[in-house]
Amino acid sequence: MKTTDTTAEGVAGDGPELTKTTDVPEPAAPVRRTGKSEGGVLNVFSHGVLVIWAILVVLPLLWAVMSSFKTDKAIFTTPWSLPDSLQLDNWSRAWNEARMSDYFFNTILVVGGSLIGTLLLGSMAAYVLARFEFPGNRFIYFLFIGGMSFPVILALVPLFYVLQNMSMLNTLHGLILVYIAYSLPFTVFFLTAFFRTLPTSVAEAAFMDGASHTRTFFQVMLPMAKPGLISVGIFNFLGQWNQYLLPTVLNTDPDRKVLSQGLVQLAVSQGYKGDYSGLFAGLVMAMLPVLAAYIIFQRQVVAGLTAGALK
């Protein structure tokens, strides 16, 4: 704001009038200090939701672990108390008598073989779709995207007859091929976006040094895509380890059942008796590999999910 002060020097008419201008500061607008308070309320709310979610996830796991070391009577009479003594025979009974060892070994073979095949084929297809332009590139990519939206339950009957005609019904290698086909769409979708974020200068330098496309892929680009491979590998591992519908329809041989089928077999084989302590022991056995894999590779999973955004 400006104010004008007019003064006359000397006698009127003897000299010009001098105009003096002074600046008067305007009153400052009130400052609203709501950022910290709003941020504090949001942090408290988000942390509260996370705490509730953690309780909902952790409590059932702890209850299952505690129940695996109790007797059947203690499971029903004192379900939330700690076991008076560790009933280790529950684990040995589930491992030996309920044949959980055989189911565990079959699951390791099926999931391990399908993971290797899925990551190998998915990374090769994703690399070509992400790095090379050719007629039909986008069409093939959208075919994989469409495979993600196709419900597997609609393919059970055709899969059954296809495996039967190929003499691979009730076999572990037939189940491995089905798992690979089931996991490929998401793997290609995930890795295609990841390969697009990798720098092209490294691949060009390898080509300048005389490396072939195969050598560039396996020795240069694939090691750079390690975070993405670990992330999509963990997701596929979780889905394939917990898969129940596909092996139930395509694998009915008692000697080739996987762990999810073994848990159901353990639950229904006792009839009216019910071996609940052995069932909880088998359930914990099935959970341990999944928990161990996530605990070991949790940093790589986060790095793989955020790598595209950071680059």
KOLDOMAR-734923 format. One record per residue: residue number from 1; residue in three letters; chain; y, z, x of N, C-alpha, C in turn. Coordinates in steps of 0.05 Angstrom, whole numbers. Layout:
REM KOLDOMAR-734923
ATOM,nr,rest,kette,n_north,n_up,n_east,ca_north,ca_up,ca_east,c_north,c_up,c_east
ATOM,NUM,ALA,A,Y,Z,X,Y,Z,X,Y,Z,X
...
This chain:
REM KOLDOMAR-734923
ATOM,nr,rest,kette,n_north,n_up,n_east,ca_north,ca_up,ca_east,c_north,c_up,c_east
ATOM,1,MET,A,-24,0,17,0,0,0,25,0,18
ATOM,2,LYS,A,44,-16,11,68,-18,27,92,-9,10
ATOM,3,THR,A,111,6,22,136,15,9,159,5,25
ATOM,4,THR,A,180,-3,12,204,-14,25,227,6,23
ATOM,5,ASP,A,239,12,46,262,31,48,286,16,59
ATOM,6,THR,A,306,14,42,330,-2,49,353,18,56
ATOM,7,THR,A,365,14,80,387,31,89,410,14,98
ATOM,8,ALA,A,434,24,95,459,9,103,470,23,128
ATOM,9,GLU,A,476,7,149,487,17,173,518,12,173
ATOM,10,GLY,A,533,33,180,562,30,181,575,29,153
ATOM,11,VAL,A,597,17,152,611,14,128,601,-11,113
ATOM,12,ALA,A,602,-9,86,592,-32,71,607,-57,79
ATOM,13,GLY,A,593,-78,84,605,-103,91,608,-106,121
ATOM,14,ASP,A,606,-85,137,610,-87,166,585,-99,180
ATOM,15,GLY,A,562,-96,168,538,-106,182,516,-112,161
ATOM,16,PRO,A,496,-125,169,473,-132,151,457,-108,144
ATOM,17,GLU,A,445,-110,121,426,-88,112,400,-91,128
ATOM,18,LEU,A,389,-69,135,363,-68,149,342,-58,130
ATOM,19,THR,A,321,-74,128,299,-66,110,276,-55,127
ATOM,20,LYS,A,267,-31,121,246,-17,136,221,-15,118
ATOM,21,THR,A,200,-26,128,175,-27,113,155,-7,127
ATOM,22,THR,A,144,10,111,124,29,121,98,26,105
ATOM,23,ASP,A,75,29,120,49,27,108,39,55,100
ATOM,24,VAL,A,31,56,75,20,81,64,-10,77,59
ATOM,25,PRO,A,-28,91,71,-56,86,67,-65,92,38
ATOM,26,GLU,A,-81,73,28,-91,77,0,-114,98,0
ATOM,27,PRO,A,-116,112,-21,-138,133,-22,-165,119,-21
ATOM,28,ALA,A,-183,130,-5,-209,118,-1,-226,123,-26
ATOM,29,ALA,A,-243,103,-32,-261,106,-55,-283,127,-49
ATOM,30,PRO,A,-291,142,-69,-311,162,-64,-338,150,-55
ATOM,31,VAL,A,-350,162,-36,-375,151,-25,-399,165,-39
ATOM,32,ARG,A,-417,148,-49,-441,159,-62,-463,164,-42
ATOM,33,ARG,A,-470,188,-38,-491,194,-18,-518,200,-33
ATOM,34,THR,A,-529,178,-42,-554,180,-57,-578,168,-42
ATOM,35,GLY,A,-573,155,-19,-595,142,-5,-616,162,4
ATOM,36,LYS,A,-608,183,17,-627,203,28,-642,217,5
ATOM,37,SER,A,-628,223,-16,-641,237,-38,-661,219,-52
ATOM,38,GLU,A,-653,194,-57,-672,175,-69,-696,170,-51
ATOM,39,GLY,A,-691,167,-25,-713,162,-6,-731,186,-5
ATOM,40,GLY,A,-720,211,-6,-737,235,-6,-755,236,-30
ATOM,41,VAL,A,-744,230,-54,-760,231,-78,-782,210,-77
ATOM,42,LEU,A,-775,186,-67,-796,165,-65,-818,173,-45
ATOM,43,ASN,A,-810,185,-23,-830,193,-3,-849,215,-15
ATOM,44,VAL,A,-837,234,-29,-853,255,-41,-873,243,-62
ATOM,45,PHE,A,-863,224,-78,-880,212,-98,-902,196,-85
ATOM,46,SER,A,-896,179,-65,-916,163,-52,-937,180,-38
ATOM,47,HIS,A,-928,201,-24,-947,218,-10,-965,233,-30
ATOM,48,GLY,A,-953,241,-53,-969,254,-74,-991,236,-84
ATOM,49,VAL,A,-984,210,-89,-1004,191,-99,-1026,187,-78
ATOM,50,LEU,A,-1018,186,-52,-1038,182,-31,-1057,207,-29
ATOM,51,VAL,A,-1045,230,-32,-1062,255,-31,-1082,255,-54
ATOM,52,ILE,A,-1073,248,-78,-1091,248,-101,-1113,227,-97
ATOM,53,TRP,A,-1105,203,-87,-1125,182,-82,-1145,192,-61
ATOM,54,ALA,A,-1136,205,-40,-1154,214,-19,-1174,235,-30
ATOM,55,ILE,A,-1164,252,-48,-1182,272,-60,-1203,259,-77
ATOM,56,LEU,A,-1194,238,-93,-1214,225,-110,-1235,210,-94
ATOM,57,VAL,A,-1228,201,-70,-1247,187,-53,-1265,206,-37
ATOM,58,VAL,A,-1253,226,-25,-1267,244,-7,-1285,263,-21
ATOM,59,LEU,A,-1277,274,-44,-1294,294,-57,-1321,284,-65
ATOM,60,PRO,A,-1324,260,-77,-1351,251,-83,-1369,247,-58
ATOM,61,LEU,A,-1356,238,-36,-1371,235,-11,-1381,262,0
ATOM,62,LEU,A,-1363,282,0,-1371,308,9,-1393,320,-9
ATOM,63,TRP,A,-1390,316,-35,-1410,327,-54,-1437,314,-49
ATOM,64,ALA,A,-1438,288,-44,-1463,274,-39,-1476,284,-13
ATOM,65,VAL,A,-1459,289,8,-1470,299,33,-1481,327,30
ATOM,66,MET,A,-1466,344,16,-1476,372,11,-1502,372,-5
ATOM,67,SER,A,-1503,354,-25,-1527,354,-42,-1551,344,-28
ATOM,68,SER,A,-1547,327,-7,-1570,317,8,-1584,338,24
ATOM,69,PHE,A,-1571,361,29,-1583,383,44,-1591,406,26
ATOM,70,LYS,A,-1591,403,-1,-1598,424,-19,-1626,418,-32
ATOM,71,THR,A,-1636,438,-45,-1659,434,-62,-1651,423,-89
ATOM,72,ASP,A,-1670,414,-104,-1664,403,-131,-1653,425,-149
ATOM,73,LYS,A,-1663,449,-146,-1653,471,-163,-1625,478,-156
ATOM,74,ALA,A,-1618,478,-130,-1591,485,-122,-1571,464,-130
ATOM,75,ILE,A,-1580,438,-132,-1562,417,-140,-1552,421,-168
ATOM,76,PHE,A,-1569,432,-186,-1562,436,-214,-1549,464,-219
ATOM,77,THR,A,-1558,484,-204,-1548,511,-209,-1521,516,-196
ATOM,78,THR,A,-1518,508,-171,-1493,512,-156,-1485,485,-143
ATOM,79,PRO,A,-1475,467,-160,-1469,440,-150,-1446,438,-130
ATOM,80,TRP,A,-1427,457,-131,-1403,455,-114,-1403,475,-91
ATOM,81,SER,A,-1425,490,-88,-1426,509,-66,-1440,496,-42
ATOM,82,LEU,A,-1435,507,-19,-1448,498,6,-1477,505,5
ATOM,83,PRO,A,-1494,489,17,-1523,495,17,-1529,521,33
ATOM,84,ASP,A,-1547,537,22,-1555,562,35,-1569,556,61
ATOM,85,SER,A,-1585,536,62,-1599,527,86,-1602,497,85
ATOM,86,LEU,A,-1602,485,108,-1604,456,110,-1632,447,105
ATOM,87,GLN,A,-1636,432,84,-1662,422,76,-1666,394,89
ATOM,88,LEU,A,-1673,394,115,-1676,369,129,-1700,353,120
ATOM,89,ASP,A,-1719,366,106,-1742,351,96,-1734,331,75
ATOM,90,ASN,A,-1710,335,62,-1701,314,43,-1697,288,57
ATOM,91,TRP,A,-1686,288,81,-1681,264,95,-1707,251,105
ATOM,92,SER,A,-1725,268,116,-1750,257,125,-1767,246,102
ATOM,93,ARG,A,-1765,259,79,-1781,249,56,-1770,222,46
ATOM,94,ALA,A,-1743,220,45,-1731,195,37,-1736,173,57
ATOM,95,TRP,A,-1736,180,83,-1739,160,104,-1768,149,106
ATOM,96,ASN,A,-1787,167,102,-1815,159,106,-1829,154,79
ATOM,97,GLU,A,-1830,173,62,-1845,170,37,-1833,150,18
ATOM,98,ALA,A,-1806,149,17,-1793,130,-1,-1789,103,12
ATOM,99,ARG,A,-1798,100,37,-1796,74,51,-1767,65,56
ATOM,100,MET,A,-1749,84,58,-1721,77,64,-1719,64,92
ATOM,101,SER,A,-1737,71,110,-1736,59,136,-1741,29,135
ATOM,102,ASP,A,-1761,20,118,-1766,-8,115,-1743,-22,102
ATOM,103,TYR,A,-1731,-10,81,-1709,-22,68,-1684,-24,86
ATOM,104,PHE,A,-1681,-4,102,-1659,-3,121,-1662,-26,142
ATOM,105,PHE,A,-1686,-29,152,-1690,-50,172,-1687,-78,160
ATOM,106,ASN,A,-1696,-82,135,-1692,-108,121,-1662,-113,117
ATOM,107,THR,A,-1647,-93,110,-1619,-97,105,-1604,-104,131
ATOM,108,ILE,A,-1612,-91,153,-1600,-97,179,-1605,-127,186
ATOM,109,LEU,A,-1629,-136,182,-1635,-164,188,-1619,-183,170
ATOM,110,VAL,A,-1618,-178,144,-1605,-196,126,-1575,-196,130
ATOM,111,VAL,A,-1563,-173,132,-1534,-171,135,-1525,-180,163
ATOM,112,GLY,A,-1541,-173,183,-1534,-182,210,-1535,-213,213
ATOM,113,GLY,A,-1557,-225,203,-1559,-254,204,-1538,-268,188
ATOM,114,SER,A,-1533,-258,164,-1512,-271,147,-1484,-268,158
ATOM,115,LEU,A,-1479,-245,171,-1452,-241,183,-1448,-261,206
ATOM,116,ILE,A,-1468,-264,223,-1466,-283,246,-1462,-311,235
ATOM,117,GLY,A,-1478,-319,216,-1475,-346,205,-1449,-350,190
ATOM,118,THR,A,-1440,-330,175,-1415,-333,160,-1391,-335,179
ATOM,119,LEU,A,-1390,-318,199,-1367,-319,218,-1368,-345,234
ATOM,120,LEU,A,-1391,-354,243,-1392,-378,259,-1384,-403,243
ATOM,121,LEU,A,-1397,-407,220,-1391,-430,204,-1363,-428,192
ATOM,122,GLY,A,-1355,-404,182,-1329,-401,170,-1306,-406,190
ATOM,123,SER,A,-1309,-396,215,-1288,-400,235,-1286,-429,243
ATOM,124,MET,A,-1308,-443,246,-1307,-471,253,-1294,-488,231
ATOM,125,ALA,A,-1301,-483,206,-1289,-497,184,-1259,-491,181
ATOM,126,ALA,A,-1252,-465,184,-1224,-457,182,-1207,-469,205
ATOM,127,TYR,A,-1218,-470,229,-1204,-481,251,-1197,-511,247
ATOM,128,VAL,A,-1217,-526,237,-1212,-555,232,-1192,-558,210
ATOM,129,LEU,A,-1194,-543,188,-1176,-546,166,-1147,-537,173
ATOM,130,ALA,A,-1145,-518,192,-1118,-508,199,-1105,-525,221
ATOM,131,ARG,A,-1120,-538,238,-1109,-551,262,-1109,-581,261
ATOM,132,PHE,A,-1124,-594,244,-1127,-623,244,-1119,-634,216
ATOM,133,GLU,A,-1104,-656,217,-1097,-669,192,-1115,-694,189
ATOM,134,PHE,A,-1128,-696,167,-1146,-719,161,-1147,-722,131
ATOM,135,PRO,A,-1154,-746,122,-1156,-750,93,-1177,-731,80
ATOM,136,GLY,A,-1168,-718,59,-1185,-699,45,-1184,-671,55
ATOM,137,ASN,A,-1165,-665,74,-1162,-638,85,-1156,-618,64
ATOM,138,ARG,A,-1135,-624,48,-1127,-605,27,-1148,-603,5
ATOM,139,PHE,A,-1162,-625,0,-1182,-625,-21,-1205,-606,-14
ATOM,140,ILE,A,-1214,-608,11,-1236,-591,21,-1227,-562,21
ATOM,141,TYR,A,-1202,-557,29,-1192,-530,29,-1191,-518,1
ATOM,142,PHE,A,-1182,-533,-18,-1181,-523,-46,-1209,-521,-58
ATOM,143,LEU,A,-1228,-536,-48,-1256,-531,-57,-1266,-503,-49
ATOM,144,PHE,A,-1259,-495,-24,-1266,-468,-16,-1251,-447,-33
ATOM,145,ILE,A,-1226,-453,-39,-1211,-434,-56,-1224,-432,-84
ATOM,146,GLY,A,-1232,-455,-94,-1246,-455,-120,-1272,-439,-119
ATOM,147,GLY,A,-1285,-439,-96,-1310,-424,-94,-1306,-394,-96
ATOM,148,MET,A,-1282,-384,-89,-1276,-356,-92,-1274,-348,-121
ATOM,149,SER,A,-1265,-366,-138,-1262,-359,-167,-1287,-364,-183
ATOM,150,PHE,A,-1308,-375,-171,-1333,-381,-185,-1350,-356,-187
ATOM,151,PRO,A,-1356,-345,-210,-1372,-320,-212,-1401,-326,-203
ATOM,152,VAL,A,-1411,-308,-186,-1438,-313,-175,-1460,-310,-197
ATOM,153,ILE,A,-1454,-296,-218,-1474,-292,-239,-1481,-318,-253
ATOM,154,LEU,A,-1462,-337,-253,-1468,-364,-265,-1486,-380,-247
ATOM,155,ALA,A,-1489,-374,-222,-1505,-390,-203,-1533,-377,-199
ATOM,156,LEU,A,-1539,-356,-212,-1565,-342,-207,-1589,-360,-214
ATOM,157,VAL,A,-1588,-372,-237,-1611,-388,-246,-1614,-413,-228
ATOM,158,PRO,A,-1592,-429,-223,-1596,-451,-204,-1605,-442,-176
ATOM,159,LEU,A,-1594,-420,-166,-1602,-410,-140,-1632,-403,-140
ATOM,160,PHE,A,-1641,-391,-161,-1670,-384,-163,-1687,-408,-160
ATOM,161,TYR,A,-1681,-430,-175,-1698,-454,-174,-1694,-469,-148
ATOM,162,VAL,A,-1670,-468,-136,-1666,-482,-110,-1683,-468,-89
ATOM,163,LEU,A,-1682,-442,-88,-1698,-427,-68,-1728,-430,-73
ATOM,164,GLN,A,-1735,-432,-99,-1764,-435,-105,-1773,-463,-96
ATOM,165,ASN,A,-1757,-484,-100,-1765,-511,-91,-1766,-513,-61
ATOM,166,MET,A,-1750,-497,-47,-1749,-498,-18,-1768,-478,-5
ATOM,167,SER,A,-1784,-465,-22,-1804,-445,-13,-1791,-422,3
ATOM,168,MET,A,-1767,-414,-6,-1753,-392,7,-1747,-369,-13
ATOM,169,LEU,A,-1760,-369,-36,-1757,-347,-55,-1773,-323,-44
ATOM,170,ASN,A,-1762,-300,-48,-1774,-275,-38,-1777,-274,-8
ATOM,171,THR,A,-1758,-286,6,-1759,-286,36,-1732,-276,45
ATOM,172,LEU,A,-1732,-264,69,-1707,-254,81,-1689,-276,90
ATOM,173,HIS,A,-1700,-298,101,-1683,-320,111,-1670,-335,87
ATOM,174,GLY,A,-1684,-336,64,-1672,-348,41,-1648,-331,31
ATOM,175,LEU,A,-1651,-305,32,-1630,-287,24,-1606,-289,43
ATOM,176,ILE,A,-1612,-293,69,-1590,-296,89,-1574,-321,82
ATOM,177,LEU,A,-1587,-343,75,-1572,-368,69,-1555,-364,44
ATOM,178,VAL,A,-1566,-350,24,-1550,-345,0,-1526,-328,6
ATOM,179,TYR,A,-1529,-307,22,-1507,-290,30,-1485,-306,45
ATOM,180,ILE,A,-1494,-324,62,-1474,-341,77,-1458,-358,58
ATOM,181,ALA,A,-1472,-372,39,-1458,-388,20,-1440,-372,2
ATOM,182,TYR,A,-1449,-348,-5,-1432,-330,-22,-1407,-321,-8
ATOM,183,SER,A,-1408,-317,19,-1385,-306,34,-1367,-327,46
ATOM,184,LEU,A,-1376,-352,48,-1360,-372,62,-1333,-378,49
ATOM,185,PRO,A,-1330,-380,23,-1303,-386,12,-1281,-367,21
ATOM,186,PHE,A,-1286,-341,18,-1266,-321,26,-1262,-322,56
ATOM,187,THR,A,-1283,-326,72,-1280,-327,101,-1263,-351,110
ATOM,188,VAL,A,-1268,-374,98,-1252,-398,105,-1223,-394,96
ATOM,189,PHE,A,-1219,-383,73,-1191,-379,63,-1176,-359,81
ATOM,190,PHE,A,-1189,-338,89,-1176,-318,106,-1170,-329,134
ATOM,191,LEU,A,-1190,-342,146,-1187,-351,174,-1169,-376,176
ATOM,192,THR,A,-1168,-392,156,-1150,-415,157,-1121,-406,159
ATOM,193,ALA,A,-1113,-387,143,-1086,-376,146,-1082,-362,173
ATOM,194,PHE,A,-1103,-350,184,-1100,-337,210,-1097,-357,233
ATOM,195,PHE,A,-1113,-379,232,-1112,-398,254,-1085,-413,254
ATOM,196,ARG,A,-1072,-415,231,-1046,-428,230,-1024,-412,244
ATOM,197,THR,A,-1029,-386,247,-1009,-370,260,-1012,-370,291
ATOM,198,LEU,A,-1034,-380,301,-1038,-380,330,-1021,-401,343
ATOM,199,PRO,A,-1011,-396,367,-994,-416,380,-1010,-441,388
ATOM,200,THR,A,-998,-464,384,-1011,-490,391,-1008,-496,421
ATOM,201,SER,A,-989,-483,435,-985,-489,463,-1009,-482,480
ATOM,202,VAL,A,-1023,-461,473,-1047,-454,488,-1069,-475,486
ATOM,203,ALA,A,-1074,-485,462,-1094,-505,458,-1085,-531,472
ATOM,204,GLU,A,-1060,-538,471,-1050,-562,485,-1054,-560,515
ATOM,205,ALA,A,-1049,-536,526,-1053,-532,554,-1082,-535,562
ATOM,206,ALA,A,-1101,-526,545,-1129,-529,550,-1137,-558,550
ATOM,207,PHE,A,-1126,-574,530,-1131,-602,530,-1121,-616,555
ATOM,208,MET,A,-1097,-608,564,-1086,-620,588,-1103,-614,613
ATOM,209,ASP,A,-1117,-592,613,-1135,-585,635,-1162,-599,633
ATOM,210,GLY,A,-1166,-614,612,-1191,-629,609,-1212,-616,592
ATOM,211,ALA,A,-1205,-595,578,-1225,-581,561,-1230,-598,536
ATOM,212,SER,A,-1255,-598,527,-1262,-612,502,-1254,-595,478
ATOM,213,HIS,A,-1257,-607,454,-1250,-592,430,-1269,-568,426
ATOM,214,THR,A,-1295,-572,433,-1314,-550,430,-1307,-527,449
ATOM,215,ARG,A,-1302,-534,474,-1295,-513,494,-1269,-499,487
ATOM,216,THR,A,-1249,-515,478,-1224,-503,470,-1227,-483,447
ATOM,217,PHE,A,-1245,-490,428,-1249,-473,405,-1263,-447,413
ATOM,218,PHE,A,-1285,-449,428,-1301,-426,434,-1289,-408,456
ATOM,219,GLN,A,-1276,-420,475,-1266,-405,498,-1236,-398,497
ATOM,220,VAL,A,-1221,-411,479,-1192,-406,478,-1184,-396,451
ATOM,221,MET,A,-1189,-411,430,-1179,-404,404,-1195,-381,390
ATOM,222,LEU,A,-1221,-382,394,-1238,-361,381,-1232,-333,391
ATOM,223,PRO,A,-1229,-329,418,-1221,-303,428,-1193,-294,418
ATOM,224,MET,A,-1175,-313,414,-1148,-306,403,-1150,-297,374
ATOM,225,ALA,A,-1170,-307,360,-1174,-300,332,-1191,-275,328
ATOM,226,LYS,A,-1196,-260,348,-1213,-236,346,-1204,-216,325
ATOM,227,PRO,A,-1178,-209,323,-1170,-191,301,-1177,-201,273
ATOM,228,GLY,A,-1173,-227,268,-1180,-238,242,-1210,-239,238
ATOM,229,LEU,A,-1225,-244,258,-1254,-244,256,-1265,-217,249
ATOM,230,ILE,A,-1254,-196,262,-1263,-169,256,-1256,-161,228
ATOM,231,SER,A,-1232,-168,219,-1223,-161,192,-1241,-173,171
ATOM,232,VAL,A,-1244,-200,173,-1260,-213,152,-1290,-205,155
ATOM,233,GLY,A,-1298,-198,180,-1326,-189,184,-1331,-162,170
ATOM,234,ILE,A,-1311,-144,171,-1314,-119,157,-1315,-123,127
ATOM,235,PHE,A,-1298,-140,116,-1299,-145,87,-1326,-157,79
ATOM,236,ASN,A,-1336,-176,94,-1362,-188,87,-1384,-168,91
ATOM,237,PHE,A,-1382,-151,111,-1403,-131,115,-1404,-112,91
ATOM,238,LEU,A,-1381,-103,81,-1381,-85,58,-1393,-98,34
ATOM,239,GLY,A,-1386,-123,29,-1396,-137,5,-1426,-143,7
ATOM,240,GLN,A,-1435,-151,31,-1463,-158,34,-1481,-133,35
ATOM,241,TRP,A,-1471,-112,47,-1487,-87,49,-1492,-75,22
ATOM,242,ASN,A,-1471,-76,4,-1473,-64,-22,-1483,-84,-43
ATOM,243,GLN,A,-1491,-108,-35,-1499,-128,-55,-1525,-120,-68
ATOM,244,TYR,A,-1525,-122,-94,-1549,-114,-110,-1559,-136,-128
ATOM,245,LEU,A,-1541,-152,-140,-1548,-172,-160,-1565,-194,-147
ATOM,246,LEU,A,-1556,-205,-125,-1570,-227,-112,-1598,-220,-103
ATOM,247,PRO,A,-1601,-198,-88,-1629,-191,-80,-1647,-184,-103
ATOM,248,THR,A,-1636,-172,-124,-1653,-165,-147,-1665,-190,-160
ATOM,249,VAL,A,-1650,-212,-161,-1660,-236,-174,-1676,-253,-155
ATOM,250,LEU,A,-1668,-255,-130,-1679,-274,-111,-1700,-261,-92
ATOM,251,ASN,A,-1703,-235,-93,-1721,-222,-74,-1736,-199,-88
ATOM,252,THR,A,-1758,-205,-99,-1774,-185,-114,-1798,-175,-99
ATOM,253,ASP,A,-1802,-185,-75,-1825,-176,-59,-1820,-147,-50
ATOM,254,PRO,A,-1839,-128,-56,-1834,-100,-49,-1831,-95,-19
ATOM,255,ASP,A,-1843,-112,-2,-1842,-109,26,-1816,-120,38
ATOM,256,ARG,A,-1800,-135,23,-1776,-148,33,-1751,-138,18
ATOM,257,LYS,A,-1753,-116,4,-1730,-106,-10,-1709,-95,9
ATOM,258,VAL,A,-1683,-97,1,-1661,-87,17,-1654,-59,8
ATOM,259,LEU,A,-1634,-47,20,-1628,-19,16,-1618,-13,-12
ATOM,260,SER,A,-1602,-30,-24,-1593,-26,-51,-1616,-25,-71
ATOM,261,GLN,A,-1635,-43,-67,-1659,-42,-84,-1676,-18,-78
ATOM,262,GLY,A,-1677,-9,-53,-1692,15,-46,-1681,40,-60
ATOM,263,LEU,A,-1654,42,-62,-1643,65,-75,-1650,66,-105
ATOM,264,VAL,A,-1650,43,-118,-1659,42,-146,-1688,48,-148
ATOM,265,GLN,A,-1705,38,-130,-1733,44,-130,-1738,74,-126
ATOM,266,LEU,A,-1722,87,-108,-1725,115,-104,-1717,131,-129
ATOM,267,ALA,A,-1697,121,-144,-1688,136,-168,-1708,134,-190
ATOM,268,VAL,A,-1722,112,-193,-1740,108,-216,-1769,113,-210
ATOM,269,SER,A,-1776,116,-184,-1804,118,-177,-1816,146,-184
ATOM,270,GLN,A,-1798,166,-187,-1808,193,-192,-1815,198,-221
ATOM,271,GLY,A,-1808,179,-239,-1813,184,-267,-1796,206,-278
ATOM,272,TYR,A,-1809,225,-292,-1795,247,-304,-1789,270,-284
ATOM,273,LYS,A,-1802,269,-261,-1798,290,-241,-1770,289,-230
ATOM,274,GLY,A,-1763,267,-218,-1736,264,-207,-1732,278,-180
ATOM,275,ASP,A,-1732,263,-159,-1728,274,-132,-1698,270,-125
ATOM,276,TYR,A,-1681,288,-136,-1653,284,-133,-1643,290,-105
ATOM,277,SER,A,-1655,309,-92,-1648,315,-64,-1654,292,-46
ATOM,278,GLY,A,-1678,280,-50,-1685,256,-34,-1667,232,-41
ATOM,279,LEU,A,-1659,230,-66,-1641,208,-74,-1614,211,-61
ATOM,280,PHE,A,-1603,235,-60,-1578,239,-46,-1580,234,-16
ATOM,281,ALA,A,-1603,241,-5,-1607,236,24,-1607,206,29
ATOM,282,GLY,A,-1621,191,12,-1621,162,15,-1594,150,10
ATOM,283,LEU,A,-1579,161,-9,-1551,151,-14,-1533,155,10
ATOM,284,VAL,A,-1535,178,23,-1519,183,47,-1528,164,70
ATOM,285,MET,A,-1554,159,72,-1563,140,92,-1551,112,88
ATOM,286,ALA,A,-1548,104,63,-1536,78,57,-1506,78,63
ATOM,287,MET,A,-1493,101,60,-1464,102,64,-1456,104,94
ATOM,288,LEU,A,-1473,116,110,-1465,122,138,-1458,96,154
ATOM,289,PRO,A,-1473,75,153,-1465,51,168,-1438,40,159
ATOM,290,VAL,A,-1432,41,133,-1407,30,124,-1384,47,134
ATOM,291,LEU,A,-1387,74,132,-1366,92,142,-1362,89,172
ATOM,292,ALA,A,-1384,87,187,-1382,84,216,-1368,58,223
ATOM,293,ALA,A,-1375,36,210,-1362,10,216,-1332,11,211
ATOM,294,TYR,A,-1324,24,189,-1295,25,183,-1281,43,203
ATOM,295,ILE,A,-1293,66,210,-1280,84,228,-1277,72,256
ATOM,296,ILE,A,-1297,57,265,-1296,45,291,-1276,22,292
ATOM,297,PHE,A,-1275,6,271,-1258,-19,272,-1233,-17,254
ATOM,298,GLN,A,-1224,7,247,-1202,9,229,-1176,-2,242
ATOM,299,ARG,A,-1172,2,268,-1148,-9,281,-1149,-40,281
ATOM,300,GLN,A,-1172,-51,286,-1174,-80,286,-1171,-92,258
ATOM,301,VAL,A,-1180,-78,238,-1176,-87,211,-1146,-89,204
ATOM,302,VAL,A,-1132,-68,210,-1103,-67,205,-1088,-88,221
ATOM,303,ALA,A,-1096,-92,246,-1084,-112,263,-1089,-140,253
ATOM,304,GLY,A,-1113,-145,243,-1119,-171,232,-1104,-177,206
ATOM,305,LEU,A,-1100,-157,190,-1086,-161,164,-1056,-166,168
ATOM,306,THR,A,-1045,-154,189,-1016,-156,194,-1009,-177,215
ATOM,307,ALA,A,-1028,-189,228,-1022,-208,250,-1006,-232,239
ATOM,308,GLY,A,-1015,-242,216,-1000,-266,205,-972,-259,199
ATOM,309,ALA,A,-966,-236,188,-939,-228,181,-922,-224,205
ATOM,310,LEU,A,-934,-212,227,-918,-206,251,-911,-231,266
ATOM,311,LYS,A,-928,-251,266,-923,-275,281,-907,-295,265
